[in-house]
Amino acid sequence: MPEPAPVPVAPAKKRCTVYIDAFNWYYGIFIHRPEWKWLNIQSYFEALRLDEDVVQVYFFTAIVEPNHHVSAKRDRQKRYLTALRSLPKVEVVLGKYQERTVTCRAEPCPRRLQYRVGEEKKTDVNIAIRLIDDALNDRTDSMIIVSADSDLEPAVEWVRRHHPGIKVSVYVPALPEEAGQRRNDNYQRMQVNCRLLPLGEIPRHVLPTTVTLPDGRTVERPPLN
């Protein structure tokens, strides 16, 4: 009898890793669309990259208002981070939140008015280190960077120069009406695909109001704000 024809084996999908600058993406999109804040970032990027195997999603952020005795903003953020940590491919990487005193220099402001503003620290460095470390240790074939911060360009350029086999894409977290304000000249020079983050899939990947954690506990979505 003739030998049975071999069953064709589909080629393995390329490994894809996602690196999210959380403050950048919050202020670019989610502060304007609070109904999307409770997003399942794992299933969202898996849907965006159907031709690849999303192996890891890094969420780089910092705990806001850490020194405030009471902070509703911090409590909402911690609930979301708890929900994200229940997703098997998501890793939350924390930096530092720092407040500084700023003097208002705008014309209508009372003279020498001062106020406190908060900003995250270490996110750019943490992302850059992870990009280079993943490239050096052959952990991925495709990198998706979600950030509009030009400070990441040197790390991206290093990966492109030393590991040209790794596909690098940049998604800029911004609403469509801001597209004209975004420059991507340097990424084009590096032959890196840079475009606005696709938003159409987001509503289909919002987490349920109640998320069950691996240990059986639950976390509830905060009220919209």
C-alpha positions in Angstrom: 0.0 0.0 0.0 1.3 3.5 -0.7 2.5 5.6 2.2 -0.1 8.1 3.4 0.6 11.6 2.4 2.3 13.6 5.2 0.0 16.1 7.0 1.2 19.6 6.3 2.3 21.4 9.5 1.5 25.0 9.8 4.6 27.2 10.4 5.0 28.3 14.0 3.9 31.9 14.6 6.4 34.5 15.4 6.7 35.4 19.1 5.4 38.9 19.9 6.1 41.0 23.0 4.2 44.2 23.9 5.7 47.1 25.9 3.1 49.6 27.1 4.0 53.1 28.5 0.9 53.2 30.8 0.9 56.9 31.6 1.5 57.8 28.0 -1.4 55.6 26.9 -3.7 56.8 29.7 -3.3 60.5 28.9 -3.4 59.9 25.2 -6.6 57.9 25.1 -8.2 56.6 28.2 -8.6 59.9 30.1 -10.8 60.9 27.2 -12.7 57.6 27.0 -13.2 56.4 30.6 -15.5 53.6 29.5 -12.4 51.9 28.1 -10.2 52.1 31.2 -11.0 48.5 32.4 -9.3 47.0 29.3 -8.1 43.4 28.9 -4.7 44.3 27.4 -3.9 40.7 26.7 -6.9 39.8 24.6 -6.8 43.2 22.9 -3.2 42.8 21.6 -3.9 39.1 20.7 -6.7 40.3 18.5 -4.5 43.0 16.9 -1.7 40.5 16.1 -3.6 37.4 15.0 -0.6 36.4 12.7 1.7 36.3 15.7 1.9 34.6 19.1 1.7 37.3 21.8 3.9 35.8 24.5 4.2 38.7 26.9 2.5 42.1 27.6 4.5 44.4 29.8 2.6 47.3 31.5 5.0 50.0 32.7 3.5 52.3 35.3 3.9 53.9 38.7 1.6 54.0 41.7 0.1 57.5 41.8 -0.1 59.7 44.9 1.8 57.1 47.0 2.2 59.5 50.0 -1.4 60.7 50.1 -3.3 59.3 53.2 -6.4 58.9 51.0 -6.4 58.8 47.2 -9.4 57.7 45.2 -7.2 57.9 42.0 -4.6 55.5 43.6 -7.4 53.1 44.7 -8.9 53.0 41.2 -5.4 52.3 39.7 -4.6 49.6 42.2 -7.9 47.8 41.4 -7.0 47.8 37.7 -3.5 46.6 38.3 -4.9 43.7 40.4 -7.2 42.8 37.6 -4.3 42.9 35.1 -2.1 40.7 37.2 -4.8 38.0 36.9 -4.0 37.7 33.1 -1.4 35.0 32.5 0.6 36.9 29.9 0.6 40.3 31.6 3.4 41.6 33.8 3.1 45.0 35.6 6.5 46.8 35.9 6.5 49.6 38.5 8.5 52.7 38.4 8.3 55.7 40.7 5.7 58.5 41.1 7.1 61.8 42.1 5.5 65.1 42.9 7.2 68.5 42.3 6.3 72.1 42.9 5.6 74.2 39.8 5.3 78.0 39.5 2.5 79.2 37.2 3.9 81.5 34.5 0.7 81.9 32.5 -0.6 85.5 32.1 -3.9 85.1 33.9 -2.3 83.3 37.0 -1.8 85.3 40.2 1.9 86.3 40.6 4.1 83.4 41.8 1.2 81.0 42.3 2.6 77.5 43.0 1.0 74.1 42.8 2.0 70.4 42.9 2.1 68.2 39.9 2.9 64.5 39.7 5.0 62.6 37.2 6.2 59.1 36.7 9.9 58.3 36.7 11.9 55.3 35.4 9.3 54.1 32.8 11.4 55.1 29.8 14.5 53.4 31.3 12.6 50.3 32.3 11.2 49.9 28.8 14.6 50.5 27.2 16.3 47.9 29.4 13.5 45.3 28.8 13.7 45.9 25.0 17.5 45.3 24.9 17.4 42.4 27.4 14.7 40.6 25.4 16.7 41.2 22.2 19.9 39.9 23.7 18.3 36.8 25.2 16.2 35.9 22.0 12.9 36.1 23.8 10.9 37.6 21.0 10.7 37.9 17.2 8.4 41.0 17.2 8.2 44.0 19.5 5.2 46.2 19.8 5.9 49.5 21.7 2.9 51.6 22.8 4.3 55.0 23.5 4.5 58.5 21.9 7.7 59.3 23.9 10.7 60.0 21.7 13.1 59.1 24.6 12.7 55.5 23.5 14.1 56.1 20.1 17.7 55.3 21.1 16.7 51.9 22.5 14.6 51.1 19.4 17.5 52.1 17.1 19.9 49.8 19.1 17.6 46.9 18.6 17.2 47.6 14.8 21.0 47.9 14.4 22.1 44.9 16.4 19.1 42.6 15.9 17.7 43.4 12.5 15.8 40.1 12.5 13.4 41.4 15.2 10.4 43.2 13.8 9.7 46.5 15.7 6.5 48.4 15.5 5.4 51.5 17.4 1.8 52.3 18.2 1.2 55.9 19.2 -1.6 56.1 21.9 -3.7 59.1 20.6 -7.1 59.9 19.4 -7.5 60.1 15.6 -8.0 63.8 15.6 -4.5 64.2 17.0 -2.8 62.3 14.2 -1.5 65.4 12.5 0.3 66.4 15.7 2.4 63.2 15.8 5.8 63.1 14.2 7.4 59.8 13.2 10.3 60.9 11.0 13.0 59.2 13.2 11.1 55.9 13.2 10.6 56.0 9.4 14.4 56.6 9.1 14.9 53.4 11.2 12.4 51.5 9.0 10.1 51.1 12.0 6.4 51.0 11.3 4.9 53.8 13.4 1.2 54.6 13.5 -1.7 55.4 15.8 -2.9 52.7 18.1 -6.0 51.0 16.4 -9.0 51.8 18.6 -11.8 49.9 16.9 -11.1 46.6 18.8 -11.0 48.2 22.3 -14.7 48.1 23.2 -14.7 44.3 22.5 -12.0 43.7 25.0 -13.2 45.5 28.2 -12.9 43.2 31.2 -16.1 42.1 33.0 -17.2 44.3 35.9 -16.2 41.6 38.3 -12.8 39.9 37.7 -12.1 36.6 39.5 -8.5 36.3 40.6 -6.5 33.0 40.6 -6.9 32.6 44.4 -10.7 32.9 44.1 -11.0 36.5 45.4 -12.7 39.1 43.2 -12.0 42.7 42.2 -14.7 45.1 41.1 -14.4 47.7 38.4 -14.5 51.2 39.9 -17.3 53.6 38.9 -16.6 55.5 35.7 -14.9 58.8 36.3 
